[in-house]
């Protein structure tokens, strides 16, 4: 009886550990823009800023508060480490 209740808990722990991965990287760029006009135009502006940084968009979001806020998380390419002499 105890085996049947422990097995699902153990399986959940193992599977959750496999899927664990950092969502954010310390080098990620966070673009946040309050947008009083067209949110799609603001989003395009943030995506263009990410493209200028040669990055790829990891997340995009629009938060509707008093003024809509557009958020884009951009991951620039990894920096190359200097070669050891």
ChimeraX attribute file (.defattr): number of C-alpha atoms within 10 A of each C-alpha:
attribute: neighborCount
match mode: 1-to-1
recipient: residues
	/A:1	5
	/A:2	6
	/A:3	7
	/A:4	8
	/A:5	9
	/A:6	10
	/A:7	11
	/A:8	11
	/A:9	10
	/A:10	11
	/A:11	11
	/A:12	11
	/A:13	11
	/A:14	11
	/A:15	10
	/A:16	11
	/A:17	10
	/A:18	9
	/A:19	8
	/A:20	8
	/A:21	8
	/A:22	7
	/A:23	7
	/A:24	13
	/A:25	10
	/A:26	7
	/A:27	12
	/A:28	16
	/A:29	19
	/A:30	15
	/A:31	17
	/A:32	17
	/A:33	17
	/A:34	17
	/A:35	17
	/A:36	11
	/A:37	10
	/A:38	9
	/A:39	17
	/A:40	12
	/A:41	12
	/A:42	21
	/A:43	22
	/A:44	12
	/A:45	15
	/A:46	23
	/A:47	21
	/A:48	13
	/A:49	16
	/A:50	21
	/A:51	15
	/A:52	10
	/A:53	14
	/A:54	13
	/A:55	19
	/A:56	15
	/A:57	17
	/A:58	13
	/A:59	13
	/A:60	16
	/A:61	12
	/A:62	18
	/A:63	11
	/A:64	12
	/A:65	8
	/A:66	8
	/A:67	11
	/A:68	17
	/A:69	18
	/A:70	23
	/A:71	20
	/A:72	21
	/A:73	21
	/A:74	26
	/A:75	22
	/A:76	18
	/A:77	12
	/A:78	8
	/A:79	7
	/A:80	6
	/A:81	6
	/A:82	6
	/A:83	5
	/A:84	4
	/A:85	3
